[in-house]
Amino acid sequence: MIIKSSQTLVSEALKEIKTISPEKALELSNDNQCNLIDIRDIRELENVGRIEKSLHIPRGMLEFWLDPESVYFKDDKLDINKEMIIFCAGGLRSALAAKSLKEMGYEKVSHIDGGFSLMAQAGFKIV
């Protein structure tokens, strides 16, 4: 049995998904052209804050909350016609999450290079 490392999974995901800078994400957010989706653990949000205008979807629930056939679907909180911009603390989990959304059929999906740790420096408001 061969088990892929998490780093291999992330490397493979990065080849298949769109990666954007925190600055580009801020521009899209300010122009109301995207859904900013924070997949960090709730404890991370409590410890370091959250990005204003972002929607927190725990990583373990992402596919369920974005599946129109799921009872957990959050159609009242997201515009599925806009870009889904995923972020985590540093960009590893969000790469895997973005790949998963692409596999579900979402075409407008990206993740933020550097994640939350670089978003504040780019001008996102932390609340």
VENQUI-V402120 format. One record per backbone hydrogen bond with DSSP energy under -1.0 kcal/mol. CO is the residue of the C=O (numbers start at 1). NH is the residue of the N-H. E is the energy in kcal/mol with one decimal. If there is no record, write none. Layout:
BEGIN
[[CO	NH	E] [CO	NH	E]]
END
This chain:
BEGIN
[[5	9	-2.1] [6	10	-2.4] [7	11	-2.7] [8	12	-2.6] [9	13	-2.3] [10	14	-2.6] [13	16	-1.6] [13	17	-1.4] [18	111	-2.0] [20	113	-2.7] [21	25	-2.2] [22	26	-2.3] [23	27	-2.1] [24	28	-2.4] [25	29	-2.5] [26	30	-2.9] [27	31	-1.7] [28	33	-2.9] [29	32	-1.6] [33	83	-1.3] [35	85	-2.9] [36	55	-3.2] [37	87	-2.4] [38	57	-2.3] [39	59	-1.2] [41	45	-1.5] [42	46	-2.3] [43	47	-2.1] [44	48	-2.4] [45	49	-2.1] [50	127	-3.2] [51	54	-1.8] [55	38	-2.5] [58	61	-2.4] [61	65	-2.8] [62	66	-1.6] [65	74	-2.4] [67	70	-2.3] [70	73	-1.4] [74	77	-1.6] [74	78	-1.1] [79	82	-2.1] [83	35	-3.1] [84	110	-2.5] [85	37	-3.3] [86	112	-1.9] [87	39	-2.6] [88	116	-3.2] [89	117	-2.3] [92	96	-1.6] [93	97	-2.5] [94	98	-2.7] [95	99	-2.0] [96	100	-1.9] [97	101	-2.1] [98	102	-2.1] [99	103	-2.3] [100	104	-1.4] [101	106	-2.2] [102	105	-1.0] [107	109	-1.3] [108	84	-3.2] [110	86	-2.8] [111	20	-2.7] [112	115	-1.4] [115	118	-1.8] [115	119	-1.1] [116	120	-1.1] [118	122	-1.1] [119	124	-2.1] [120	123	-1.2] [125	52	-3.1]]
END
